[in-house]
Amino acid sequence: MKTKITFKSINNLAIPATVAGIAEPILSITDTAIVGNIPVDGLESLAAAGIVGSFLSMLIWVLGQTRSAISAIISQYLGAGKLQEVKDLPAQAIFFNIGLSIVVLLSTVFVIEDIFKLFEASGKILDYCVSYYAIRVWGFPLTLFTFAVFGIFRGLQNTYWPMFIALIGALLNIVLDFIFVYGWEGVIPAMHLEGAAWASLIAQGVMAIIAFALLIIKTDISLKLRFPLNKELPRLIAMSLNLFVRAIALNTALVLAVREATILGDSIIGAHTIAINIWLFSAFFIDGYGAAGNIMGGKLLGEKDYNGLWELAKKIMQYGMLVSLILMLLGFAFYRPIGQLFSNESVVLEAFYAIFFIIILGLPINTLAFVFDGLFKGLGEMKYLRNVLLSATFLGFIPALYFGKFMHWGLYGIWIAFTIWMMIRGGALVWKFRRKFRPLLQKV
């Protein structure tokens, strides 16, 4: 059946994808807000949560790229009416990915203190980083498994079940955060930062179990490993490797930002932790339309409907910009209350308020990048996405970051570098899309 490009069809995918997407940063934001208000060593705990969160996000996003590759291939085969040919591919991809994640996990466990020293963590902050990571890291394979299942559902044009799973995980994490961090009198002692780690780990485990159950019950996709290997597995691995390199470039920017903020002092890394969590929250909020582009774009490509693909790009861009405008208005309207949700430290809040306007004004630029990023993933253009991120990071972000450091711009310099980074990403994707697909349009 031909894919319809309507407000309803796009939002039926985009809205659940948005809800599912923001559930992930809500997990980090919850930890940040609750940890930042711990009565004992709140500032050090907030800094440690920010550093560990950045490192774990890097690992997850580097190895979690199989989700996009699975989604792209399944949606393209669905559009071409040949889904049966790739039904054994997801199981092979998931086994490959989980095996790789366990290797990475085991290789970091024994050198984790040295890794966090690279982030300039020391003293009490370093101790908290190690204890927090020692618990959180075991949720890493669980998250990668859940991500892969989300990719399968997306390829099948279904964002409802990922939303359902993500909501349960987020709500459970919030409840457990309050219980474990602050304690339940007479029942559970206050575990402070380690309590936040246990809350996240349990939530990740529950999400993985529900994802497995729904995949078995609601789809015909089997997770039983079968041989011979599917003919699309080499393409999936190549796509994943391109996204793997891309994610390394992406996380290079995020990690360098954390490192430079840490060097500037405890209050600055605290403010940066709040800022990056809000930035990621807004990114996933906007990314719902990128997810719709990912899902529908792959199917339209499989149908060879280039006019529909062009129309899809225009509409998801318009809807994404509307969402970013709403977020901008909310950001300015609640400028100070937003910061107070995360910390009661006046030095942290002062540093945060000084740069929050940069994040808000950059939202339309982010929309351009995130929407077309999702669309390109659905089209299988992973090599170009890789090259764009490499260029944006090493020719844009890093030079801007260290120029800002040279000029003593502090946290301003870090967030100006992020803005330049996103401008390069969005501009390059729009240029490529117009250049490749405009000549393929047919006059109706």
Secondary structure by P-SEA (a helix, b strand, c coil): ccccccaaaaaaaaaaaaaaaaaaaaaaaaaaaaaaacccaaaaaaaaaaaaaaaaaaaaaaacaaaaaaaaaaaaaaaacccccccaaaaaaaaaaaaaaaaaaaaaccaaaaaaaaacccaaaaaaaaaaaaccccaaaaaaaaaaaaaaaaaaccaaaaaaaaaaaaaaaaaaaaaaaccccccccccaaaaaaaaaaaaaaaaaaaaaaaaacccccccccccccccaaaaaaaaaaaaaaaaaaaaaaaaaaaaaaaaacaaaaaaaaaaaaaaaaaaaaaaaaaaaaaaaaaaaaaacaaaaaaaaaaaaaaaaaaaaaaaaaaaaacccaaaaaccccaaaaaaaaacaaaaaaaaaaaaaaaaaaaaaaaacaaaaaaaaaaaaaccccaaaaaaaaaaccaaaaaaaaaaaaaaaaaaaaaaaaaaccccccccc
